[in-house]
């Protein structure tokens, strides 16, 4: 029985979820001594940290994207790719304009 679905919406959902797990993992790894509010204030002050978080999250999406392509779940992979492109645009915009 195949549990993994192959559709665009599922891919978009995964593509949106994985970066948030990446954000949380980055916070736990590097900044767990800070409260969440202190961390958000630090992100507001130092945009390079935000850019690093987004980059790590894009890497996580890349790993998941590769997994779904190898499982030949192309529709799901396309949904993940779409959200990865959106996050990449946000990463570039945050680097240039913030």
N, C-alpha and C positions, 0 to 999 in steps of 0.2 A: 504494500500500500504506500503510495507516494503522498507524503504530507506537504511537501513544498509545492505551492501553486505556481502557475506560470501565467501571470497577467500583469498588465502595466500598473494598475492601482496598488497591487501588492509590492511591486518594485519601488514605486514612489514612497509608499509607507516605510519600507525598509531603508530607503535612501534618506528619508527625513529622520528616522529613528537613530540610525547609527552615528551620525555626527553628535547628537545629544549624549550618547553613551561615550563618545570620544571627549566631549567637553567635560563630562563628569569624571572620566578617567584621568584627564589632564589635571583637573583640579585636585583630585585625590593624590596624584603622583607628585605634583610640584608644590601645591599650595594648601595642603590639608591643615596646616597650622593656622590659617586664616579662617575667619568666619565667612560665610557666603557673602554677606554684605561688604566686608572688607575686601574680599576678592573682586567683587563687581566694581567697587571703587577703584581698585588697582587696575582693572581692565580699562576703566574709563580714563585713567591717567596715562597708562602706558599701552599704546595701541599695538606695539610689537608683540605683546603677550597675546592679544586677541588674534593677531595674524598667525602666530604659532599654533594656537588652539584650532583655528580653522584648518590649517595645513594638516595637522595630525588627524583631524576628523575626515578630511578628504582622503587621507591614506587608508583609513578604516573603510571608507566607502569603496576605495579601489580594491581592497582585499575581498570584500563581499561581492563586488561586481565580478571579479575574476572567478570566484566560486560559482556564481550562477551561470557564467558563460561556460565553465567547464562542465556543469550539469546540464548544459544545453537548454536552459530556461531563458530563452532569448527575450521574451516579452518582459519578464521580471528584470533582467539585466538592463534592458532599455529604460525602464522606469528608474532604476538606480542611477544609470548614466545621466538621465535628465536632471535628477536632483543634485547629482555631483557637479554638473555644469552650473547650476544655479548657485551652489555653495562656492564654486570657483570664482564666479563673477563677484559674489559678496566678498571673498578673500581679496581679490584684486582691488575692488572698490575701497575696502577698509584700509588697504595698504597705501593707496594713492590719495584718498580724499579725507580720511579721518585724522 
